[in-house]
Amino acid sequence: MSALLLAVTAALAAVLQAQSLSPEEIFKRSEALQSWVIEQRREFHKTPEPGFTEYKTRSRIMRFLESQHIMYRYPFAKTGLVAYIGSGKPVVALRTDLDGLPILEPDGVPYKSQNDGWMHACGHDGHMAMLLGAAKLLKEASDQGELPPGSIRIVFQPAEEGGAGGDLMIREGALEDIEAAFAMHVMPHLSSGSIHTRPGTIMAGALSFRVTVRGRGGHAAMPHLNIDPVVAAAGLISALQTVVSRETSPLGSGVLSITMLRAGDAYNVIPDEVVFGGTIRGLTHEHLMFMKRRLEEMAPAVVAGYGCNATVDWRLEEQPYYPPTVNDERMATFALQTAATLLGTDQSQIAEPLMTGEDFAFFCRQVPCALLFLGIRNESAGSVHALHSPKFTLDESVLHKGVAMHATLAVEYLKTFAVAPDASSAKASASAATTTGGGGAAGDDEDEYDDDRVSKDEL
């Protein structure tokens, strides 16, 4: 029996090698799609939409999927959807985000945002275009019998920019049966066309806060008759700067930044209250929770010395907690090896962790994942400005590399993590190599990726 199993496995491997696309062929086909992908990116760029309201964006994606005869399900998380290519096991997902940012785009861009006050300033337009290109390439390969057995899910996720759309998609079943997932984010500080990722934490966890300091206002010429919340707030803001510098290890990574401050409206009136806010970031959940606890302890204690009181609001309804994005070691190593094969060893690099947040983190708490960075820094293309800047520009010349990377990750995952058949399923597995459309078969989740989301009560 063992000899038969070995023979069947060897036969299946031979089928995979004979019928499956090579990375070289995928790259060649991706280059041929470059103009089309740029066109898609520019069309998406014209219509940025807030999280959970990406209806025009979703309609454009649905029209594309229908034109390619790609099956899909919706809605997930109000405006999200999941597309299906192939059938059976293994099951791998490729994910993109959909939403724009509340940023006014300056004039001068031929495909400028038509939704005034909103802009694709984080590259999500490029993310969507690259994944549509990969879906187009993979579906055509599936129709021609060039894909290994298994299923590819294309996940279109809304509300990445603060709405935790990824968490809601998971709660509504978007990751059902999925065994691994990959996502890619453009990065303007990394050399154009290079791929970067790392095992372990790659992006920080994030929480935002609002602190209200209350005193007793009155005439600014008679401060002794008032309880000044401005002075109390200033003292608290200064004290909070010591949380990272004096209470956490210099070998750790944490951020506590005050980013907004509002007080009175008149020059001769001390206000009743001051409101300020900001964000805390940490590369581990424990580090983040330490900073959260210290802010909660210090706020009332410090302002009490000035005769004021303070409350802290963590804004969880407006901007949910994003846990750190932790790449699975196997998937990150696999992604780096795939990038080296596809683009060359000099273009596959270990990433440094970033203190920015990313709600692909929710996917990574459920299944083995890897988030990758695609470098887009190109001075000649003007692609030098930071994410979330109104001057952000994307180097479109490397979009085809993102297409190729997405598609190669999917194909190589199906080859590498193929399910070894038993004798009774050998025929079914071999025939699955040419099956197209439909969703994947049900699969068992690995124990270490059980649901361990952090609830609001735990925060």
N, C-alpha and C positions, 0 to 999 in steps of 0.2 A: 504493500500500500504506500509506504514512504517513497519507494522508487517511482511509483506512478505519480505521486504528488510532485516530486522533483521534476519529472518529465513534463507535467502540465505547466508548472511554474516556468520552466525553461522555454516552453512553447509560447506561453503568454509574453514573456520578455522579448522573444523574437518578433512576435506580432507588434509589440509596442515600438521596437526599434525600426521595423520595416515601414509602419504606417504613420508614425508620429512625426510632427514637424520638428525640425532641428532649430536650435537658437539662431543659427545663421540664416535659415529660411524665414524665420519670424522677423528678424531684423530687416531683411530685404523687403518683405511685404509691408512692414511698418513704414519704411522709407517711402514706399509708393503711396501711402495714405497721408503723407505729411500735409499736402495742400488742403485736403479734405478736413483733417483734424484742426488745422488753423482756422478754417472757415467755421467749424462748429464752435471753437473757442470764442471767436469774435461774436457769433450770434448769442451765445450764452452771456457774454460780457455786456451786451446791450440791455439785458433784462434781469439785473440782480434783484432778488426778492428777500424779504425778512424770513427768518426761520419759521417753519410750520405754515408758511403762505406761498411756497414756491410752486404755484399752480401752473404758471406759464412755462416754467422750467420743466416741470413734470410732463406737461403736455408735449413739449418738444421731444423729450426722451421717449415717451410712449409712441409717438409717431415714428421715431427711428426704429424702435424695437419691432413695431408692426411691419415696417418696410422690409425688415430683415427676417421676418417670420420667427422672431425670438419670443418664446412664451414668457409671461411675467404675471406677477400678483401684486395687487395694491388694494387699499392703501395700508401702509405701515406708518405709524407716527404721523398721521394726517396726510402728509404729502410725499412720503417715501414709497419706494417700490423695489421689488426684487425680480431680476430676470434669470432665466434658466437656460443653460446650454449643456447638452450631453445628458447622460443618465447613469445611475448606479453609483457605486463607491470607487474610490474615495470622493469626498465632497469638499471643494475648496471655494472660498469666497474672495472676491475682489471688491473693495468698497471705495466709494467717492462721496464727498459732501456736496450739498446743493446751494446753500444760502449765501447771501451777500452781507455787506456791512453798512451801517448807517453813516456813510462817508460821502461827502459831495465831491464828485470827480471833476477835476479842472478841465477846461476846454482844451482842444488841440488833438484829441484822440478821434480818429475817423469813425470808430465803432464805440463812441462814448455811451455811457449809461443813459438810457431813456427813462429810467425811473429816478427822478430827481431826488437827490439826497441819499441815494444808495449806490454802492459800487462793489464790484468784485475785486476787493483790495487784498484778498488773501490767497488768490490763485485757484479758487474753487471752480472758476470757469475752465481753467486749464485742466484741473483734475477730471472734470466731467468729460471734456473733449477727449482726453487720453483714454479714458475708460470706454467711451463709445467706440473709439478706434480699435481698442483691444477686443471689444464685443463683436465688432464687425469682422475682424480677422478670425476670431475663434469660431464664430458661427459658420463662416465660409469654409473653414477647415473641417468643422464637424460635418457639414453637408457633403464634403468630399471624402469623408472617412479617414481624415488625417489626425484625429485626436485619439489619445489613449482612452480606455474605459474610465468612466467616472463622470462627475458632475461639476460644473462651474456655475457658481452663483454670482451675479453682478448686483451688488447692493448699492442703491441710490438713497443716501441718508440725508434727511433734512436737519436744520437747526443745529449745526455744529458750533456756531458762534454763540455759545452761552445757553442754549436751550436744552442741551443734553438729549438731542434727538436720537443718538445712538442707543442710549439707555432705553428710551421708549420703544424703539424698533425691536430691541431684544425682548422686552416685556411682552410685545405683541407677536413674538414667534419668528422674527426674521432670520434668526440664526438656527432654526430647527434643522437638525441633521448635519449642519456644517461642522467639519472637523478641523479646519484651519482657515485663517483669514489674513489678507495682506491689504495694506493701504499705502498710498504715496502722497507726500506733501512737497510742493515746490519750496525751495529755500534760496533767497537772494544773497545769502552770505557765503554760499558754497559754489565752487567753480562750475560753470555751465556744463551740463551733460553728465556730471558725476553722480554716483549713487552712494548714499551713506546710510548705515544703520548700525545697530549694536545689540548684543544680547543684554537683557536686563532693562533697567529704567532708561528710557530715551527722552521722555518729556515729563514735566512736573505735574503734581496735583495742584489744584487751584480752588480757592474760595475768595469771594468778595465780601466786603463788610461795609456797613454804614453805622457810624457812631453819632449819637445825639447827646450833646452836653447842654444841660439846662441850668440857668441861674435866675437872676432877676434883673431885668433891664431898667434903664432910666436915663436921665440926662448925663452926657459924657463929662460935663463940667462938675458933676457932683458924684464921682465914682464911689465915695465912701458910703453913699446911701443905696448902692446897688450891689449885686453879686455878679461879678463879671465872668460870663462863660467864655469870652474870647481868650482871656489870660489862662483860664483853666484848660481850654482846648489846646492852646499852644504848649502848655506844660505837658499835657498827655501825649501830644504828637512827638515832642522831643524825647519823652520817656520811652515811647514805643520803638524808637530807633535803636535802643539798647537790647531789644529782645534777640535779634540775630547776632549783633556784634559782641554781646557779653553773656548771653545765656545759652547759645548753641555752639557746638564744636566748630572751630575754624576749618575742620576737615569735612564738615557737612555742607549741604547746599540748601539755603533757605532765603526767601525774600519776603519782606514786609514793607510795602510801599504805600504811602498816602498819596492819592492822585487827585482828590477833589476836596474843596473847602468852601463852605458857604456860611456867612454870618449876616450882619445887618445890612440895611439899605441907606442909612443916613450917616453923615460924617460926625454928627454931634449926639448920637443916640447909641448907648450900649444896648445890644439886643438881648432878648430873653434866652435865646439858644443859639448854638453853633452846631452845624452838621458837617462832618467830614467822612471820607470813605477811601477805600483802596482795596488792595488785594494781598493775600498771603500765598506763597508758593513753597512747595517742598518736594524733594525727590523721593520721599517715602511718606506713607500715610501717617506714621507715627510722628515724624518731624512736623508735619503740617498740623496735626492735632495738638502738639505741644505749643506751637505758636498761637493757635486758636485759643487754647486754655489761658495762656498768659495775657492775651489781649482782653479776654473776658474778666480776668482778675484785676488787671491794672486799671482798666477804664474807670470803674467806680471808685477805686482806692485813690488814684492820683487826683481826680477832680474833687474828691471829698475834702482834700486839703485846702481847696480854694472856696469851699462852701457850696459846691455845685453837686449835681448828680449826673450820671451817664447811663445810657442803655446802648447795647450792641445788637444790631440786626444783621444776620448773615445772608439775607436776601436769597434764601434757597428757592423760593417760588419764582423769583425773577431770573436767577442765575444759579442753577443747581451745582452742587459739588462735583468737580471733575477729579477723579482719582489719578494718581500717576500712571503714565502709559508704560507698561512693563512688557517688553518683547520676550517671547519664548526663546530660549537659547537655541533650540533646534531650528526654529523657523528663521531666526535672525542669521544664523550661520548658513542655512540653506539659501537665504536671499543674497548674502554676500557672495557665495560661491556662484550663484546663478548670474549675478551682475558681472562677476569676473569673466565668466564664460561668454556672456553676451557682449560686453563692452570693453573688456580688457582688465587686467589686474590693477592697473593704475587708476581706473575709474570706479573701483569698488573699495570703499574706505570705511573704517570704523568711525561712527559719528560720536561727537561729544554730546552729552545730554543737554537739553535746553530747559529753561525754567518756564517756558510757555506751556499752556495746557492744550489738551486735544481729547475730544470725546471718543476717539477710537479706543481710548483706555477701557471703555465699557466692554468692547468686543474682546479685548485682551484679558479681561477678567473671566471670560466665559470659555474661550477656545484658544489653542496655541496661535499666536499672532506675531506679525512683524510689521511695524511702521517703518517706511523707508523715506528718506529725503532725496529729492531730485534737485541737484544744483542748477540754478538759473542765472548766476551772476555773470553778466556780460556787459562791459562798459560800452562797447560799440552799439549795443541794442538798447542802452539806457536802463538795463535791468540791474540796478544797483540799490534801489530804494527798499526800505524795510517793509515787511508785511504790515498791513493795516495802515499804511501811509497813503494819502491821496495821490502821491506821485508813483505808487507801485506800478511797475511795468514788468511784464513777463517775457522772457526770451523765448519766442515761439519756435526758434530753430531747433530746440531739443525736444519738442513735444513728441516726435516720432520715437525718441528713445524711451519716453515714458510709456508709450503704446507697446513697444517691444518688451519692456520690462514687465508690465502687467501680464501680457500674453505668455511670455516665457515662464514666469512664475507659475501660472496656472498649468501649463502643459508639463513642465518639469515636475511640479508637485504630483500630478496624476501619475507620472512615470515612477517617481521615486517612492511614493507612498502607496503604490498599487496594492490592493488586497490580494494576497495569495489565495487562489481558488482551491477548493477541494475537487475531487474527481467528479462529483455530481453537478458542480456548477461551472466546470471548465467550458462547456459549450456556450452557456449563457454569457460568461465573461468575454469569450472571444467575439461573440456576436455583438456585444455591447460597444465594441470599438467603433462601430459604424452607426450607432443609434443617435438620433438628434432630437432635440426638443424635450420638454417635460422637466419635472423636478427630480431630485435624487431620491434614492431609497433611504428609509429611516436608518439612522446609525446610533450607536451608543456613545454618550459623552464620557470622556475620561474623568475619573474621580477628582483629579487635582484641579479641574476646571469647573467644578460645581459652582452654582450661583452664590457668590459671596459679595454682592453689592453692599455698599454701606448705606444703611437707612438714615433718614433724617433724625430719628431718635438717637442713633449712635453718634451723630455729629453734635 
